[in-house]
Structure formats: C-alpha cells, structure tokens
Amino acid sequence: MINIDVLVPSISKKYEFTVNETVKCMICADEIAELICQKEGYQMENSGALAMLNQQDLSILNMSLSLRENGIVNGDTIIMI
C-alpha cells in the first residue's frame, strides 16, 4: 500500500488516497473516481475515458499496468483527467 495525492483539475480539488500499488491503473482510477463522485455528489458518465498522469513528469500512465509498473511510489501525485 502506498499513499498518493490525486489532483482532479475538472473540479479544482486534491485528494489523498492509500492504494494498492499492484492494482492496475484502470481499476484504481475507476475506484478513485467512484469515491470522489460519491463524496462530491457527482454522476460519472464514462469511467472508460479516465486517464492518469504522473505530476512529476506529466507522463501518461499506462492504464493496463499497475501503479508500481508505471513508476508510482509513496508520496507521488497523480493527475486524473
């Protein structure tokens, strides 16, 4: 488990999550988006359109790989679009 920050520019908010770094980014993004939508009272229309970027170098994460395989470590910040 690692702690990451997730920036969501579309709603100008930042969240802290503890996630399993071995889970594929696609699953992680879906779960994070669902939690954010519940908290903020939003309806998510198309979770398949989510993308994640590493804030450090603005690289797009491969959604078929895990956070670890994408080089994400404890304390990193992810941008979700």
Helices and strands as residue ranges (DSSP letters): E 2-8, G 9-11, E 13-19, H 25-40, G 47-49, E 52-54, E 59-60, E 77-80
